[in-house]
Amino acid sequence: MSVMSIDEIMATLPHRYPMLLVDRVLECDDEKHIVGLKNVTMNEPYFQGHFPSVPVMPGVLQLEAMAQTGGILLTRLKGGSSGIPYFMSIDKAKFRRIVKPGDQLRIEVEILSLRSQS
């Protein structure tokens, strides 16, 4: 199981602050499973307006963190090829708890099926 630092993540994904939403990869089998970590801190720019008196991480950014974690796995699966994996759709997303400053998102992605446009 491979672990990735923020430097290795930045070498894999094109995202940069404030849109890079994966801080560390805790596990990756380079085949179908990855576990990423996002540390949620009060200095995230979206907390200025979402919501100033009760800061909550927007669900769309939680989904983006999941997509980025999956993108790391896809890039590693393809041997680090130069293409960018794009997040195209999601079905039946549910949010069970609010995410606020001080929380950590543990993001587990498992590939169930894979198809390619190319």
N, C-alpha and C positions, 0 to 999 in steps of 0.2 A: 504494500500500500504506500503510495507516494504522497508526500506532503509538499506543498508549494508555499513559498513566502510571497509577500506582496511584490517583490522585484520580479519573481518568476511569473506571477499573474499578469503584471504589466507588460512583460515580454510576450505574453500569450494573447491578451485581449487588447483591442484598440481603445477602449474606454479610459478616460482620465477624469480627475476630480472636476466637477462634483458628481459625475455619472458612474464612476467606478464603484461598484457596490459589493465587491467581494474582497475581504481583507486577508484571508488565508484559506488554503485548501488543507483539510485535515486528513482526508483519505481520497485516493483515486486509484482505481484498478486498471485504468486506460482501456477499458472494454465497455462497461455498462453502468458503473456506479461511481459517484463522486459525492463528497461531503465538503461543503464550503462554510465559511464563517463570516458574518457581517457584524461588526461591533457598532451599535447604534449610540451615537454621542449627541449631546445637546448642541454642539456646534455645527450639526448638519444644516445646510442652508434652507431646506424646506421647512424646518421648525419655526422659522421666523413668521411664516404665514399659515402653518397647518398644525396646530392652531396655537397662537401665541400664549394663551392662558392654560391650555391643556395640550402640550405637544404630542402628536401622534404621527408615526411614519405612514405616509400614504400607501395604500394597498398596491397601487400601480408600481411603486418603487420596490415593494416586496417581490412582486412578480418579476420585475427587471433583475433583481438580485438572483432570483431563481434561474432566469434565462441566461445571465452571465455565467453562473456556475455550470449550467448545462453546456454553454458555449466553450468553456474550458475543456470539458470532457470531450466534446466533439472535435475540437482542435487537436487534442492529444490522440484521439482515436484515429484521426487522419494523418498522424505523424507530423503534426505541426505545419501542415500545408498552408499556403499563403491566403487561402480564401477566408472570408468572414462568414460565420454561421449567423443567419438572421432568424429572429424569433417571429414566427408568422401567425400563430394562433394559440388560443388556450380555451379549454372547455371546463365548465363546472368548477371554477375557482371559488373557494369559500375561505373566509377569514374567521378564525375561531377566537382570537384574542387581539387586543390592540397591541401595537409595538411602540414603545416609548423610550426616551433616552435612558441609557444604562442597560438596556436589554441586549442580548446577543441573538441573532438569527442563525440557527443551525440549519443549513440548506442541504437536504439530501435529494439527489437526482438519480433516477435509474432509467436507463433507456429500455423501453418496452418493445419498440419497433423503430426502424430507421428507414427513411427513404430520402432520396437525393433528387434535386432538380437537374443536376448535371450528369 
